[in-house]
Amino acid sequence: MVIMIAANIKIRPARNEDIESLTGLLEELFTIEADFSPDTSRQSAGLRLLLQKRDAVILVAESGGKVVGMCTIQVVISTAEGGLSGVLEDMIVARDARRQGIGRALLQAAESWAEERGLTRLQLLAESENEAALAFYFKMGWQGTGLVCRRKFLSGPRHS
Ligand SMILES: CC(C)(COP(=O)(O)OP(=O)(O)OC[C@H]1O[C@@H](n2cnc3c(N)ncnc32)[C@H](O)[C@@H]1OP(=O)(O)O)[C@@H](O)C(=O)NCCC(=O)NCCS
C-alpha cells in the first residue's frame, strides 16, 4: 500500500530503516502525553515487534524523502462486534508538517488498511486534555465514548 497525497508526500508501510526516525517521532509524542515517558530502546523494541507482526501495521508519512508522521494499528477481536477490530496508536505528525492534511491521510490509510482486512471498528485512546488531537479526531469522524482507561503494570523484566 502506497498512497500519494501530494507530489512529494506519500503514506506507506514502515520498513526497518525507518525505526530511528519513528523513534524520534514517538519521543515527541511521549513527551506530550503525561502517561508515558520517552525511552529510545523501548520504542525501538516495540517498533521492531510491530514490524514482525502480520496483523499489525506501522503507517508512515514521508515528505520529500523524510519521515514526518506515523500511526500504528493492531488487530484485536471484539466480542461486542463479533469480529475483528483495530487499536490505533502512535498517531503523530512532526510539528513543522502539521495542518497540511498529513494526519488526515494517515487516518484514511489506516481505515483502508483495516477495511481491507475485514475490521469493523477502530478505536484509540487520547488524553482528555489534548484538545488539538480531540478536535482532529472529531473532524475525521471519530465518535467520543464514555469509556475510561485503567492500566496495571505487571512484574517482569521491563517493569519490575
Ligand atoms: C493531531 C495531529 C496528528 C493532526 O495532524 P495534522 O497533520 O496536523 O492534521 P491535518 O492537517 O490532516 O488536519 C485534518 C483536520 O483536523 C483538524 N485539526 C488538525 N489539527 C487541529 C488542531 N490543532 N486544532 C483543531 N483542529 C485541528 C482540522 O480541521 C484539519 O482540517 P483543516 O486543516 O482543513 O482545518 C497533529 O496535530 C499531531 O501530531 N499532534 C501531536 C501528537 C498528538 O497529539 N497525537 C495524538 C495522540 S492521541
The ligand as a Tripos MOL2 file, in Angstrom:
@<TRIPOS>MOLECULE
LIG
   48    50     1     0     0
SMALL
NO_CHARGES

@<TRIPOS>ATOM
      1 C1         -3.2890   15.6220   15.8950 C.3       1 LIG1
      2 C2         -2.3360   15.6110   14.7020 C.3       1 LIG1
      3 C3         -1.9150   14.1810   14.4150 C.3       1 LIG1
      4 C4         -3.0690   16.1980   13.4750 C.3       1 LIG1
      5 O1         -2.2170   16.0510   12.3470 O.3       1 LIG1
      6 P1         -2.2480   17.1090   11.1350 P.3       1 LIG1
      7 O2         -1.4230   16.5570   10.0370 O.co2     1 LIG1
      8 O3         -1.9040   18.4630   11.6120 O.co2     1 LIG1
      9 O4         -3.8010   17.0760   10.7430 O.3       1 LIG1
     10 P2         -4.4400   17.5110    9.3390 P.3       1 LIG1
     11 O5         -3.6930   18.6550    8.7460 O.co2     1 LIG1
     12 O6         -4.5890   16.3160    8.4820 O.co2     1 LIG1
     13 O7         -5.8580   18.0300    9.8410 O.3       1 LIG1
     14 C5         -7.0980   17.4480    9.4780 C.3       1 LIG1
     15 C6         -8.1990   18.2910   10.1120 C.3       1 LIG1
     16 O8         -8.1530   18.0860   11.5260 O.3       1 LIG1
     17 C7         -8.4090   19.3320   12.1950 C.3       1 LIG1
     18 N1         -7.2750   19.7090   13.0390 N.ar      1 LIG1
     19 C8         -5.9740   19.3320   12.9090 C.ar      1 LIG1
     20 N2         -5.2310   19.8750   13.8680 N.ar      1 LIG1
     21 C9         -6.0760   20.6340   14.6000 C.ar      1 LIG1
     22 C10        -5.8880   21.4800   15.7280 C.ar      1 LIG1
     23 N3         -4.6740   21.6230   16.2820 N.pl3     1 LIG1
     24 N4         -6.9640   22.1220   16.2150 N.ar      1 LIG1
     25 C11        -8.1790   21.9820   15.6600 C.ar      1 LIG1
     26 N5         -8.4230   21.1980   14.5850 N.ar      1 LIG1
     27 C12        -7.3680   20.5260   14.0750 C.ar      1 LIG1
     28 C13        -8.6070   20.3720   11.1770 C.3       1 LIG1
     29 O9         -9.9880   20.5530   10.9620 O.3       1 LIG1
     30 C14        -7.9710   19.8040    9.9210 C.3       1 LIG1
     31 O10        -8.5540   20.2440    8.7660 O.3       1 LIG1
     32 P3         -8.1620   21.7130    8.1950 P.3       1 LIG1
     33 O11        -6.6640   21.8030    8.2140 O.co2     1 LIG1
     34 O12        -8.7520   21.6560    6.8370 O.co2     1 LIG1
     35 O13        -8.8250   22.6740    9.1030 O.co2     1 LIG1
     36 C15        -1.0910   16.5230   14.9640 C.3       1 LIG1
     37 O14        -1.5350   17.7660   15.4170 O.3       1 LIG1
     38 C16        -0.1280   15.9560   15.9710 C.2       1 LIG1
     39 O15         0.7410   15.1730   15.6290 O.2       1 LIG1
     40 N6         -0.2470   16.3640   17.2470 N.am      1 LIG1
     41 C17         0.7040   15.9460   18.2760 C.3       1 LIG1
     42 C18         0.6140   14.4700   18.6010 C.3       1 LIG1
     43 C19        -0.7450   14.0880   19.0900 C.2       1 LIG1
     44 O16        -1.3530   14.7610   19.9060 O.2       1 LIG1
     45 N7         -1.2080   12.8990   18.6190 N.am      1 LIG1
     46 C20        -2.4850   12.3570   19.0100 C.3       1 LIG1
     47 C21        -2.2980   11.3850   20.1020 C.3       1 LIG1
     48 S1         -3.8600   10.6870   20.6110 S.3       1 LIG1
@<TRIPOS>BOND
     1     1     2 1
     2     2     3 1
     3     2     4 1
     4     2    36 1
     5     4     5 1
     6     5     6 1
     7     6     7 2
     8     6     8 1
     9     6     9 1
    10     9    10 1
    11    10    11 2
    12    10    12 1
    13    10    13 1
    14    13    14 1
    15    14    15 1
    16    15    16 1
    17    15    30 1
    18    16    17 1
    19    17    18 1
    20    17    28 1
    21    18    19 ar
    22    18    27 ar
    23    19    20 ar
    24    20    21 ar
    25    21    22 ar
    26    21    27 ar
    27    22    23 1
    28    22    24 ar
    29    24    25 ar
    30    25    26 ar
    31    26    27 ar
    32    28    29 1
    33    28    30 1
    34    30    31 1
    35    31    32 1
    36    32    33 2
    37    32    34 1
    38    32    35 1
    39    36    37 1
    40    36    38 1
    41    38    39 2
    42    38    40 1
    43    40    41 1
    44    41    42 1
    45    42    43 1
    46    43    44 2
    47    43    45 1
    48    45    46 1
    49    46    47 1
    50    47    48 1
@<TRIPOS>SUBSTRUCTURE
     1 LIG1         1 GROUP 0 **** ****
